[in-house]
Amino acid sequence: MSHYNYEELLERALSKITVRTSKYDRFEMPKSQVIVVGSRTIITNFKDIAETLNRDPKHLFHFLLHELGTAGVIEEERAVLHGKFAKTSIDSLIERYTKMYVLCPVCGKVDTELKKEGRITLIVCGACGAVSPAKA
C-alpha cells in the first residue's frame, strides 16, 4: 500500500477533476410574446421558451393549460390557448414552472433534466449531481 501525504492526494484529486462549465451561466427567464386574437391567446415563441428551459414543450404546455384552466393546441412554433390571458400572467406561470421543474433545488442552477421514476418526477442536476423530487 502506497503512502501519500495530504498535499499529494489533494494534487492528484484536483488533477482528476474536469471543470464543467454551464451553458446557462447567464440564464435569463424567458419572456412570452403574446397576441390575443378574438377569444384566443397565442404564445408565438412557445417552442423557443421550452427550448430555453430545456424541457419538452408538451410538459410546459400541460402545466400552462392546467394552471390557466383552459384548453389549447401546440401549432409548430406557437401555442394557442382558448381564452384571453394577459402576457404578465403567462410570464409569471413560466417563472413558476421554472422554479418548480427547471431550477435545481440544491444549487439553483438550470442545467437539469426531468426523469420519471414510477409516478414520481425527479429533477436531476447536471451541475451538482443532486436528484430531487419535483413538486407535484
Summary of the structure (lengths in Angstrom):
residues: 136
radius of gyration: 20.1
end to end distance: 50.2
largest distance: 77.4
contacts: 343
relative contact order: 0.15
helix: 33%
strand: 24%
